[in-house]
Amino acid sequence: MKDILTHGFEELRITPPPGAAEKLCQYAELLIRQNQVMNLTAITEPEQVARLHFLDSAAILAWGARPAGAAEHGGKSWLAGKALVDVGTGAGFPGMVLKILEPSLSLTLVDSLGKRVTWLEEVCKALSLDGVRCFHGRAEELALEPEFRDGFDVATSRAVAAFPALCELCLPYVRPGGYFLAMKSVESGGEVDGGQNAVKRLGGKLLGGWDYPVPGAGITHRIVGVEKLSLTPEGLPRSWGKIKKAPL
Ligand code: SAH
């Protein structure tokens, strides 16, 4: 697995800190073992975990459509020192992988499934990851609390909801000047078009998609970027029932 990761990082043109590949191998072991007793992932073959979970998540660091406001500087990655929230993180993707690859990240993980959150807390201890907060709750409810609202540099989310609904779950967390990055398939064009109004209503501006080949997987995925321009309007996000029934 280590070789696959090392080559993959090169392909993505990212330089992880010493020991990151080893930490990811340890994470994979914990994931595969725990998956036998609870449902964390459908992907259980180590090589596939490396490519479809770890390298796919790592693509956020390589986000090639970064505007000037998210530039790398001083030889550091664009996520260095940032506060990032991963909404609907599941078994920790992409959030945990980003923390391992960029240890200066201040990471917040949110998931509505308590068992997964408890397991993530154990993984953080096992991997000695500092600066990770794990929250069990619904994204649209936590975003109403002042501590979370308009407070993060970056929000990420993968495989959680269709784009219009996802915007309402994630954009409220982002501070003006920050970014929401939705990890999507290359077939997401229609879904993203349908979210134009949601982006606007939530105070954002659609930056568009950036396509990348997932190293060694023979597939292309897309990061859809949204910049937050203004504070989240009052009354948003709404309850999940409303979000689902009538997307913005
Ligand atoms: N991001 C991970 C998990 C995707 S599965 C990955 O890409 O592998 C979707 C996850 O989102 C599940 O763990 C589910 O519990 C969580 N989820 C769905 N809706 C949510 C909501 N409204 N608030 C918080 N978590 C949510």
Boltz pocket constraint, residues with backbone or C-beta under 6 A from the ligand:
constraints:
  - pocket:
      binder: B
      contacts: [[A, 40], [A, 87], [A, 88], [A, 89], [A, 90], [A, 91], [A, 92], [A, 93], [A, 94], [A, 110], [A, 111], [A, 112], [A, 113], [A, 116], [A, 137], [A, 138], [A, 139], [A, 140], [A, 157], [A, 158], [A, 159], [A, 160], [A, 169], [A, 240]]
      max_distance: 6.0
